Amino acid sequence: MRAAHAESIIKGAYVSLDSLLVLRHQPNPAAVSQAKVVGNRAGQKLSKIKGRGVDFAEVRPYQPGDDVRTIDWRVTARKNKPHTKVFREERERPTLITVDQSQNMFFGSKVRLKSVTAAEVAARIAWQNLAAGDRVGGIVIGNQDQVLHKPYRTTKSVARFLNDIVKYNHALNSDAGDAGKAEKTRKSTDLLGNFREGLLRIRRLSSTNYRIFVISDFAYPIAFWKEHLHQLARHNQVVLVHIYDPIEAELPPADHYAVTDGASRLQFYTGDNRLRDKYRARHAAHIKHLQSLCSHDAMSFISIRTNTYPLDHLSWV
């Protein structure tokens, strides 16, 4: 089964534009399902909001102010009281995708790095929502800056968005000499500030009834995410897509290991059961905090490992 889907996963340390473009032709499970949609502009999806439209929803007793053209005369005659038809309106739901391509994502122990996984998931979300008739845009957040794409309903606009994901992905480097080492010593507060600016730009761009995907490892404090994501969720639907590597959830088999970030080297032993339990519990607590964060009615959560494949069964619409 796994071999049959081997080509539908992007492997390695970096992603190419061609590999993201070809995902447009991957199976789309959303094509056979009806999504729940919110919005306030005419579009191609059914809304939770009832009103005049093309899809019949229900019959209810007539109320003052109802359009007399919607009166259901058969039900009215049968119950001897006026009843009116209610229709479900079509709505548009613009999609915004926030993609983390910062240094925290340049890590992986199996199949590919977290940054590559995030790029593939972002491409799948973009293509599926475009195929569903939505406007698609988003923001790519790197180490020092971000690039914002307003939502449009065109293949070219999605391709430009994916091209910037590739650009920021290739800017990540594990070893670029002294300059690279200096960059890796950048304070975490600088990276946090850059991410904060990116989320603020998304908040300014999204007015109401957008669907906003945030793809990251969510390495920053939960209080930071709560502050910004709950603001977004006040008038929009927010989906957190948590990307993590298997080694972040479970230490490798008992042995002596050495790891390096290109600037420093650390040796450790994984045979200590207390260390393993503590390590496992820390990851589980992080997941629990993110899930708790998404207890908000307008938020949802999904967690994806770097070695999870295929992803063709996931619907993002």
Secondary structure as a PSIPRED ss2 file (coil, helix, strand):
# PSIPRED VFORMAT (PSIPRED V4.0)

   1 M C   1.000  0.000  0.000
   2 R C   1.000  0.000  0.000
   3 A H   0.000  1.000  0.000
   4 A H   0.000  1.000  0.000
   5 H H   0.000  1.000  0.000
   6 A H   0.000  1.000  0.000
   7 E H   0.000  1.000  0.000
   8 S H   0.000  1.000  0.000
   9 I C   1.000  0.000  0.000
  10 I C   1.000  0.000  0.000
  11 K C   1.000  0.000  0.000
  12 G E   0.000  0.000  1.000
  13 A C   1.000  0.000  0.000
  14 Y C   1.000  0.000  0.000
  15 V C   1.000  0.000  0.000
  16 S C   1.000  0.000  0.000
  17 L H   0.000  1.000  0.000
  18 D H   0.000  1.000  0.000
  19 S H   0.000  1.000  0.000
  20 L H   0.000  1.000  0.000
  21 L H   0.000  1.000  0.000
  22 V H   0.000  1.000  0.000
  23 L H   0.000  1.000  0.000
  24 R H   0.000  1.000  0.000
  25 H H   0.000  1.000  0.000
  26 Q C   1.000  0.000  0.000
  27 P C   1.000  0.000  0.000
  28 N C   1.000  0.000  0.000
  29 P H   0.000  1.000  0.000
  30 A H   0.000  1.000  0.000
  31 A H   0.000  1.000  0.000
  32 V H   0.000  1.000  0.000
  33 S C   1.000  0.000  0.000
  34 Q C   1.000  0.000  0.000
  35 A C   1.000  0.000  0.000
  36 K C   1.000  0.000  0.000
  37 V E   0.000  0.000  1.000
  38 V C   1.000  0.000  0.000
  39 G C   1.000  0.000  0.000
  40 N C   1.000  0.000  0.000
  41 R C   1.000  0.000  0.000
  42 A C   1.000  0.000  0.000
  43 G C   1.000  0.000  0.000
  44 Q C   1.000  0.000  0.000
  45 K E   0.000  0.000  1.000
  46 L E   0.000  0.000  1.000
  47 S E   0.000  0.000  1.000
  48 K E   0.000  0.000  1.000
  49 I E   0.000  0.000  1.000
  50 K E   0.000  0.000  1.000
  51 G E   0.000  0.000  1.000
  52 R C   1.000  0.000  0.000
  53 G C   1.000  0.000  0.000
  54 V C   1.000  0.000  0.000
  55 D E   0.000  0.000  1.000
  56 F E   0.000  0.000  1.000
  57 A E   0.000  0.000  1.000
  58 E E   0.000  0.000  1.000
  59 V E   0.000  0.000  1.000
  60 R E   0.000  0.000  1.000
  61 P E   0.000  0.000  1.000
  62 Y C   1.000  0.000  0.000
  63 Q C   1.000  0.000  0.000
  64 P C   1.000  0.000  0.000
  65 G C   1.000  0.000  0.000
  66 D C   1.000  0.000  0.000
  67 D C   1.000  0.000  0.000
  68 V H   0.000  1.000  0.000
  69 R H   0.000  1.000  0.000
  70 T H   0.000  1.000  0.000
  71 I E   0.000  0.000  1.000
  72 D C   1.000  0.000  0.000
  73 W H   0.000  1.000  0.000
  74 R H   0.000  1.000  0.000
  75 V H   0.000  1.000  0.000
  76 T H   0.000  1.000  0.000
  77 A H   0.000  1.000  0.000
  78 R H   0.000  1.000  0.000
  79 K H   0.000  1.000  0.000
  80 N C   1.000  0.000  0.000
  81 K C   1.000  0.000  0.000
  82 P C   1.000  0.000  0.000
  83 H E   0.000  0.000  1.000
  84 T E   0.000  0.000  1.000
  85 K E   0.000  0.000  1.000
  86 V E   0.000  0.000  1.000
  87 F E   0.000  0.000  1.000
  88 R E   0.000  0.000  1.000
  89 E E   0.000  0.000  1.000
  90 E E   0.000  0.000  1.000
  91 R E   0.000  0.000  1.000
  92 E C   1.000  0.000  0.000
  93 R C   1.000  0.000  0.000
  94 P C   1.000  0.000  0.000
  95 T E   0.000  0.000  1.000
  96 L E   0.000  0.000  1.000
  97 I E   0.000  0.000  1.000
  98 T E   0.000  0.000  1.000
  99 V E   0.000  0.000  1.000
 100 D E   0.000  0.000  1.000
 101 Q C   1.000  0.000  0.000
 102 S C   1.000  0.000  0.000
 103 Q H   0.000  1.000  0.000
 104 N H   0.000  1.000  0.000
 105 M H   0.000  1.000  0.000
 106 F C   1.000  0.000  0.000
 107 F C   1.000  0.000  0.000
 108 G C   1.000  0.000  0.000
 109 S C   1.000  0.000  0.000
 110 K C   1.000  0.000  0.000
 111 V C   1.000  0.000  0.000
 112 R E   0.000  0.000  1.000
 113 L C   1.000  0.000  0.000
 114 K H   0.000  1.000  0.000
 115 S H   0.000  1.000  0.000
 116 V H   0.000  1.000  0.000
 117 T H   0.000  1.000  0.000
 118 A H   0.000  1.000  0.000
 119 A H   0.000  1.000  0.000
 120 E H   0.000  1.000  0.000
 121 V H   0.000  1.000  0.000
 122 A H   0.000  1.000  0.000
 123 A H   0.000  1.000  0.000
 124 R H   0.000  1.000  0.000
 125 I H   0.000  1.000  0.000
 126 A H   0.000  1.000  0.000
 127 W H   0.000  1.000  0.000
 128 Q H   0.000  1.000  0.000
 129 N H   0.000  1.000  0.000
 130 L H   0.000  1.000  0.000
 131 A H   0.000  1.000  0.000
 132 A C   1.000  0.000  0.000
 133 G C   1.000  0.000  0.000
 134 D C   1.000  0.000  0.000
 135 R C   1.000  0.000  0.000
 136 V E   0.000  0.000  1.000
 137 G E   0.000  0.000  1.000
 138 G E   0.000  0.000  1.000
 139 I E   0.000  0.000  1.000
 140 V E   0.000  0.000  1.000
 141 I E   0.000  0.000  1.000
 142 G C   1.000  0.000  0.000
 143 N C   1.000  0.000  0.000
 144 Q C   1.000  0.000  0.000
 145 D C   1.000  0.000  0.000
 146 Q E   0.000  0.000  1.000
 147 V E   0.000  0.000  1.000
 148 L E   0.000  0.000  1.000
 149 H E   0.000  0.000  1.000
 150 K E   0.000  0.000  1.000
 151 P E   0.000  0.000  1.000
 152 Y E   0.000  0.000  1.000
 153 R C   1.000  0.000  0.000
 154 T C   1.000  0.000  0.000
 155 T H   0.000  1.000  0.000
 156 K H   0.000  1.000  0.000
 157 S H   0.000  1.000  0.000
 158 V H   0.000  1.000  0.000
 159 A H   0.000  1.000  0.000
 160 R H   0.000  1.000  0.000
 161 F H   0.000  1.000  0.000
 162 L H   0.000  1.000  0.000
 163 N H   0.000  1.000  0.000
 164 D H   0.000  1.000  0.000
 165 I H   0.000  1.000  0.000
 166 V H   0.000  1.000  0.000
 167 K H   0.000  1.000  0.000
 168 Y H   0.000  1.000  0.000
 169 N H   0.000  1.000  0.000
 170 H H   0.000  1.000  0.000
 171 A H   0.000  1.000  0.000
 172 L C   1.000  0.000  0.000
 173 N C   1.000  0.000  0.000
 174 S C   1.000  0.000  0.000
 175 D C   1.000  0.000  0.000
 176 A C   1.000  0.000  0.000
 177 G H   0.000  1.000  0.000
 178 D H   0.000  1.000  0.000
 179 A H   0.000  1.000  0.000
 180 G H   0.000  1.000  0.000
 181 K H   0.000  1.000  0.000
 182 A H   0.000  1.000  0.000
 183 E H   0.000  1.000  0.000
 184 K H   0.000  1.000  0.000
 185 T C   1.000  0.000  0.000
 186 R C   1.000  0.000  0.000
 187 K C   1.000  0.000  0.000
 188 S H   0.000  1.000  0.000
 189 T H   0.000  1.000  0.000
 190 D H   0.000  1.000  0.000
 191 L H   0.000  1.000  0.000
 192 L H   0.000  1.000  0.000
 193 G H   0.000  1.000  0.000
 194 N H   0.000  1.000  0.000
 195 F H   0.000  1.000  0.000
 196 R H   0.000  1.000  0.000
 197 E H   0.000  1.000  0.000
 198 G H   0.000  1.000  0.000
 199 L H   0.000  1.000  0.000
 200 L H   0.000  1.000  0.000
 201 R H   0.000  1.000  0.000
 202 I H   0.000  1.000  0.000
 203 R H   0.000  1.000  0.000
 204 R H   0.000  1.000  0.000
 205 L H   0.000  1.000  0.000
 206 S C   1.000  0.000  0.000
 207 S C   1.000  0.000  0.000
 208 T C   1.000  0.000  0.000
 209 N C   1.000  0.000  0.000
 210 Y C   1.000  0.000  0.000
 211 R E   0.000  0.000  1.000
 212 I E   0.000  0.000  1.000
 213 F E   0.000  0.000  1.000
 214 V E   0.000  0.000  1.000
 215 I E   0.000  0.000  1.000
 216 S E   0.000  0.000  1.000
 217 D C   1.000  0.000  0.000
 218 F C   1.000  0.000  0.000
 219 A C   1.000  0.000  0.000
 220 Y C   1.000  0.000  0.000
 221 P C   1.000  0.000  0.000
 222 I H   0.000  1.000  0.000
 223 A H   0.000  1.000  0.000
 224 F H   0.000  1.000  0.000
 225 W H   0.000  1.000  0.000
 226 K H   0.000  1.000  0.000
 227 E H   0.000  1.000  0.000
 228 H H   0.000  1.000  0.000
 229 L H   0.000  1.000  0.000
 230 H H   0.000  1.000  0.000
 231 Q H   0.000  1.000  0.000
 232 L H   0.000  1.000  0.000
 233 A C   1.000  0.000  0.000
 234 R C   1.000  0.000  0.000
 235 H C   1.000  0.000  0.000
 236 N C   1.000  0.000  0.000
 237 Q E   0.000  0.000  1.000
 238 V E   0.000  0.000  1.000
 239 V E   0.000  0.000  1.000
 240 L E   0.000  0.000  1.000
 241 V E   0.000  0.000  1.000
 242 H E   0.000  0.000  1.000
 243 I E   0.000  0.000  1.000
 244 Y E   0.000  0.000  1.000
 245 D C   1.000  0.000  0.000
 246 P H   0.000  1.000  0.000
 247 I H   0.000  1.000  0.000
 248 E H   0.000  1.000  0.000
 249 A H   0.000  1.000  0.000
 250 E C   1.000  0.000  0.000
 251 L C   1.000  0.000  0.000
 252 P C   1.000  0.000  0.000
 253 P C   1.000  0.000  0.000
 254 A C   1.000  0.000  0.000
 255 D C   1.000  0.000  0.000
 256 H E   0.000  0.000  1.000
 257 Y E   0.000  0.000  1.000
 258 A E   0.000  0.000  1.000
 259 V E   0.000  0.000  1.000
 260 T E   0.000  0.000  1.000
 261 D C   1.000  0.000  0.000
 262 G C   1.000  0.000  0.000
 263 A C   1.000  0.000  0.000
 264 S C   1.000  0.000  0.000
 265 R E   0.000  0.000  1.000
 266 L E   0.000  0.000  1.000
 267 Q E   0.000  0.000  1.000
 268 F E   0.000  0.000  1.000
 269 Y E   0.000  0.000  1.000
 270 T C   1.000  0.000  0.000
 271 G C   1.000  0.000  0.000
 272 D C   1.000  0.000  0.000
 273 N H   0.000  1.000  0.000
 274 R H   0.000  1.000  0.000
 275 L H   0.000  1.000  0.000
 276 R H   0.000  1.000  0.000
 277 D H   0.000  1.000  0.000
 278 K H   0.000  1.000  0.000
 279 Y H   0.000  1.000  0.000
 280 R H   0.000  1.000  0.000
 281 A H   0.000  1.000  0.000
 282 R H   0.000  1.000  0.000
 283 H H   0.000  1.000  0.000
 284 A H   0.000  1.000  0.000
 285 A H   0.000  1.000  0.000
 286 H H   0.000  1.000  0.000
 287 I H   0.000  1.000  0.000
 288 K H   0.000  1.000  0.000
 289 H H   0.000  1.000  0.000
 290 L H   0.000  1.000  0.000
 291 Q H   0.000  1.000  0.000
 292 S H   0.000  1.000  0.000
 293 L H   0.000  1.000  0.000
 294 C C   1.000  0.000  0.000
 295 S C   1.000  0.000  0.000
 296 H C   1.000  0.000  0.000
 297 D C   1.000  0.000  0.000
 298 A C   1.000  0.000  0.000
 299 M E   0.000  0.000  1.000
 300 S E   0.000  0.000  1.000
 301 F E   0.000  0.000  1.000
 302 I E   0.000  0.000  1.000
 303 S E   0.000  0.000  1.000
 304 I E   0.000  0.000  1.000
 305 R E   0.000  0.000  1.000
 306 T C   1.000  0.000  0.000
 307 N C   1.000  0.000  0.000
 308 T C   1.000  0.000  0.000
 309 Y C   1.000  0.000  0.000
 310 P C   1.000  0.000  0.000
 311 L C   1.000  0.000  0.000
 312 D C   1.000  0.000  0.000
 313 H C   1.000  0.000  0.000
 314 L C   1.000  0.000  0.000
 315 S C   1.000  0.000  0.000
 316 W C   1.000  0.000  0.000
 317 V C   1.000  0.000  0.000
